[in-house]
Amino acid sequence: SSGINAEYGFLHLLNFAASTLVVGGRLVYWLPVVRDHYTESYVPLHPNLKLVYNCEQILNRKSSRRLVVMVKLRPSEDTDQSYFQRRCFGKWCRTFQGPVLR
């Protein structure tokens, strides 16, 4: 499903940033959300990255995107992995995925 692919992409992005950024370096990205269902628990996290900004840009009545800024706190260990407190992309995909064209 495209929701699982989107989740994997964000988790991979955080793992990559945690392994390549210098301590104090920043990761900045857009996170698409369904406004009615959004909570901060939908933002993916990593043990070595601190969330410093999470700002909303409203796109329409149903959706927005969040500008997420994280800063690297310390060098990464091989066992450190990104994670979601709460998975959200299934709802996003069901809300915005159009009909399949054949």
C-alpha positions in Angstrom: 0.0 0.0 0.0 1.2 3.6 -0.6 0.7 4.4 3.0 3.3 1.9 4.1 5.7 3.2 1.4 5.3 6.7 2.7 5.9 5.7 6.3 9.0 3.7 5.2 10.2 6.8 3.3 10.0 9.1 6.3 11.6 6.5 8.6 14.4 6.0 6.1 14.9 9.8 5.9 15.3 10.1 9.6 17.7 7.2 9.9 19.8 8.6 7.0 19.8 12.1 8.6 20.8 10.7 12.0 23.7 8.8 10.5 25.0 11.6 8.2 24.4 14.9 9.8 27.0 16.4 12.1 26.0 17.0 15.7 24.0 20.2 15.7 23.0 19.7 12.0 19.3 20.2 11.0 16.8 18.1 9.1 14.0 20.0 7.5 11.1 18.4 5.6 7.3 18.7 4.8 4.9 16.2 6.4 1.5 15.9 4.7 -1.4 15.5 7.1 -5.2 15.1 7.2 -6.2 18.1 9.4 -9.1 16.3 11.3 -6.9 13.4 12.3 -3.6 15.1 13.0 -1.8 15.0 16.4 1.9 15.5 17.1 2.2 11.8 17.7 2.1 11.4 13.9 5.6 13.0 13.5 8.2 10.3 13.1 11.0 10.4 15.7 14.6 9.3 16.2 16.5 8.9 19.5 19.3 11.2 18.2 17.1 13.9 16.6 15.2 16.5 18.6 12.0 18.0 17.2 12.5 21.8 17.4 9.7 23.1 15.1 6.4 21.7 13.8 4.5 24.4 11.9 1.3 24.0 9.9 0.6 25.3 6.4 -3.1 24.9 5.6 -3.6 23.7 2.0 -7.4 23.3 2.1 -10.3 22.3 4.3 -9.1 18.7 4.6 -5.3 18.8 4.4 -2.3 20.7 5.4 1.4 20.1 5.6 3.7 20.4 8.5 7.2 21.9 8.3 9.2 19.7 10.6 12.6 20.8 11.8 14.8 18.4 13.8 18.4 18.9 15.2 20.9 16.1 15.7 21.8 15.8 19.4 24.6 13.2 19.5 26.5 10.7 17.3 24.4 7.8 16.2 24.7 4.2 17.3 24.0 1.3 14.9 21.0 0.2 17.0 19.3 3.6 17.0 16.2 3.6 14.7 13.5 6.0 13.8 9.9 5.2 14.7 6.3 6.4 14.7 4.5 6.9 18.0 1.3 6.5 15.9 1.0 5.5 12.3 -0.9 8.0 10.1 -0.3 7.5 6.4 -3.1 4.9 5.9 -5.7 7.6 6.7 -3.8 10.1 4.5 -3.8 7.7 1.5 -7.5 6.7 1.9 -8.5 10.4 2.1 -6.5 11.7 -0.9 -6.0 8.8 -3.2 -8.1 9.2 -6.3 -9.7 6.4 -8.4 -7.3 4.1 -10.1 -7.2 4.7 -13.8 -6.8 1.7 -16.1 
